[in-house]
């Protein structure tokens, strides 16, 4: 989703040269405020299962369910 938002930002806001960092920050903040106010959404054209079928490595199935949770070893000692 981040990649999609960056693409939208680039096409709607950053499609020209911006002369200073301060102006860039102001333009980006104004764009973000407008996107949030409009409650912009992404309309997905496929389901998670279809994504797993096509790009399984990018969308792996969850390994453990709530009944099969595994403990993870950490280096933090418990008291």
Buried (B, 14 or more C-beta within 10 A) or exposed (E): EEEEEEEBBEEEBBEEEBEEEEEEEEBBEEBEEEBEEEEEEEEEEEEEEEEBEEEEEEEEEEEEEEEEEEEEEEEEEEE
